[in-house]
């Protein structure tokens, strides 16, 4: 900042050289004072920004946020969305007996997609400061649609309530709840994010086992109503505990920031996510159905899904691995294991083989679902993290909505899950997605190997 130089006109009326000297001296002092003031203001602003940017990496408030996300995770990722397999099996055998497998799968795949698609808008809204009201509104939608699902008897009714309604409700909450943990953790971010998946393991165990035991005793309708009450309790707790730390920031650009794709690592990372999602949930969707097909009892088929989901409780260890070796390095190893488990799944011929494959699959998929947001936060400024993560999650919707129906159509056409498993695990889907993860790591680091 500088003052405008004194003009000849401004010196008119000054009679002596000493007076001119006094005026010029006063101008120089005023300029120096203004510059000094600007420097002090800038330093104060920088200190303020640094203070806000330094995550506490612990403390009561930070761990309460983690606990709040645990309650959220218990219903969102594997509570209803990833426990879809129990509904797929029940609908095929009872409620929608004359509807094809791939058609029924559209309900589950729509849930997967809509749990991701709204993130494009909600990520931007979170950056602007809109969090509590959308969270509460989505909670109400999710609970209401769950109770309405209990009253449905036709495919189109289930598609609208369980596919669209529950999917949108989860989607509105999903991205902000992912990003908000990063407000409170930096160096221990991988550990914090993986700890939140304890809720995922809880929900994934409770819902399949509850369905197996409650449906024969109280019927499908009351079982779903019990699920609604569980959602009400867990989401109510999440609404109270979840709180943002950083103030709203109106970053440049709209909802979809095309400039972010100038970052080649971010672009390749997004493509890898879509590829992985095309095959990621195939086994989880059809695990119970395939179990019955090889002679496993219907009662135990629900427990196989619970076993696969229970194995995911060990994913909390992935956070420690991520902080030590890097998120992409950890995801690459275990997501490859997920692809191998998906390829071998159709070859299971008895109960013990299926349990082993299901447990391996459930354990390994936890690396990607708990760590995918860590590289995204590191690929730009924290102020824009919500929008960046939102764009990525929205793109995942295309893989989520297409994957299970494609696999279902393949299994219907071939009369089994062998080709579907091979397609999902190896042929250009999960394994190819892992290869793209490694390419994104190279583009970000500028070398073939390193921690990221």
C-alpha positions, 0 to 999 in steps of 0.5 A, spaced: 500 500 500 502 506 498 500 514 498 499 518 492 505 522 491 504 530 492 502 534 486 504 541 484 497 543 486 497 540 493 503 545 494 500 551 492 500 556 497 506 554 501 510 559 501 517 557 504 522 551 502 521 549 510 514 548 509 514 544 503 519 539 507 515 539 513 509 537 508 513 531 504 516 529 511 509 528 514 507 524 507 513 519 508 511 518 515 504 517 513 505 512 508 510 508 513 505 508 518 500 505 513 504 500 510 506 498 517 499 497 519 497 493 513 503 488 514 501 487 522 494 486 519 496 481 514 500 477 519 494 477 524 490 474 518 495 469 517 496 467 524 488 466 525 488 462 518 494 457 521 490 457 528 484 455 524 487 450 520 491 446 525 487 440 527 487 438 534 488 431 533 484 429 539 481 432 545 474 430 548 470 434 542 474 431 537 473 424 539 465 426 540 465 427 533 468 421 531 463 417 536 457 421 532 460 419 525 460 411 528 452 412 530 451 415 523 455 409 520 451 404 523 446 405 519 448 409 512 454 404 509 452 397 512 446 398 516 441 399 510 445 400 504 450 395 504 446 390 508 441 390 502 443 383 500 438 380 506 432 384 502 435 382 495 434 374 498 427 376 501 424 379 495 426 374 490 423 368 495 417 372 497 415 379 496 417 379 489 417 372 487 415 373 479 420 379 478 427 377 475 434 378 479 437 384 475 430 388 476 430 387 484 437 389 484 435 396 481 432 397 488 439 396 491 443 399 486 439 405 486 440 406 494 448 405 492 448 411 487 443 416 491 447 415 497 453 418 493 450 422 487 447 428 492 454 429 495 455 434 489 451 439 492 451 437 499 459 438 499 458 445 496 453 446 502 458 444 507 463 448 505 458 454 505 456 452 512 450 448 511 450 442 515 445 441 521 439 443 518 440 438 512 442 433 516 436 433 520 432 434 514 435 427 511 434 424 518 427 425 517 426 423 510 430 416 512 426 414 518 419 416 514 421 412 508 424 406 512 417 405 516 413 406 509 418 400 506 414 396 511 407 397 508 410 396 500 408 390 496 410 392 489 416 393 486 415 400 484 413 402 491 419 399 494 423 402 488 421 409 490 421 408 498 427 404 499 431 405 493 430 413 492 427 415 499 432 412 503 438 413 498 437 420 497 436 421 505 443 417 506 446 421 500 444 428 503 448 426 510 454 422 507 459 427 504 458 432 510 459 426 515 465 424 511 469 431 511 467 433 518 472 428 521 478 431 517 476 438 520 478 435 527 484 430 525 490 431 521 496 427 522 491 422 525 486 422 520 487 415 517 486 412 524 480 417 526 476 415 519 477 408 520 475 408 527 468 411 525 467 404 521 466 401 527 459 403 526 459 400 520 461 393 523 456 394 528 450 395 523 452 390 518 452 385 524 446 387 527 441 388 521 442 381 517 442 377 524 436 381 526 432 380 520 434 372 520 431 372 527 425 377 527 422 375 520 420 368 522 417 371 529 414 378 528 414 378 520 417 382 515 413 389 516 414 389 524 422 387 522 422 393 518 419 397 523 424 395 528 429 397 523 426 404 523 426 405 531 434 403 530 435 408 525 431 413 529 436 412 535 442 412 532 441 418 527 438 422 533 445 421 537 449 423 530 445 429 530 447 431 537 454 429 537 456 432 530 459 439 529 464 442 524 470 446 527 472 450 521 468 456 519 464 457 512 468 459 506 465 461 500 471 458 495 471 460 488 467 456 483 460 453 483 458 446 485 462 442 480 469 445 480 472 443 473 478 446 475 479 441 480 480 436 474 487 440 472 490 436 477 491 429 473 492 425 480 485 427 482 482 425 475 485 419 475 483 417 482 476 419 480 476 414 474 479 409 479 473 410 484 468 409 478 471 402 476 472 399 483 465 401 484 462 397 478 464 391 481 465 392 488 458 390 491 457 384 487 459 379 492 455 383 497 449 383 493 448 376 491 452 373 497 445 370 500 442 368 494 448 364 491 449 361 498 442 358 497 443 356 490 449 351 492 445 348 498 446 352 504 440 353 508 436 359 508 437 361 515 444 360 515 445 364 508 443 371 512 449 369 517 454 368 511 452 376 510 453 378 517 460 374 517 462 378 511 460 384 514 463 382 521 470 381 518 470 388 516 470 390 524 478 389 523 478 395 518 480 399 524 487 397 523 487 400 516 487 407 519 494 405 523 497 402 516 494 408 512 498 413 517 504 409 517 504 407 509 499 411 506 492 411 504 493 409 497 498 404 498 494 401 503 487 401 499 491 398 493 493 392 497 487 390 500 482 392 494 486 387 490 484 382 495 477 384 494 478 383 487 481 376 488 475 374 493 470 376 488 473 372 483 473 366 487 467 367 490 463 363 485 467 357 486 465 356 493 461 349 493 460 348 500 458 352 507 465 352 509 468 355 503 463 360 502 464 363 509 472 363 508 471 367 502 466 371 505 470 373 511 476 375 506 472 379 502 468 383 508 475 384 511 479 387 505 473 391 502 474 395 509 480 398 506 477 402 501 471 404 504 474 407 510 480 410 507 478 413 500 477 420 502 484 421 505 487 422 499 482 427 496 483 431 502 490 431 501 489 433 493 487 440 495 486 446 500 482 444 506 477 450 505 475 446 498 475 439 501 467 438 501 466 440 494 472 436 492 470 429 496 463 431 494 465 431 486 468 424 487 462 421 491 457 423 486 462 420 480 462 414 484 454 413 483 455 411 476 459 405 478 454 404 484 448 404 480 450 400 474 454 395 477 449 390 481 444 390 475 450 388 470 452 383 474 445 380 475 444 380 468 450 376 467 448 371 472 441 371 469 444 370 462 449 365 464 445 361 469 450 362 475 455 367 478 461 365 475 462 369 469 459 375 474 464 374 479 470 374 474 467 380 470 467 384 477 473 382 480 478 381 474 476 383 467 477 391 467 473 392 474 476 392 481 483 390 479 483 395 473 481 400 478 487 398 483 492 399 477 489 406 476 490 408 484 497 407 483 497 411 477 494 417 481 499 416 486 505 416 481 502 423 478 501 426 485 508 424 488 512 424 481 515 418 483 513 410 482 514 409 490 512 413 496 507 414 502 501 417 499 
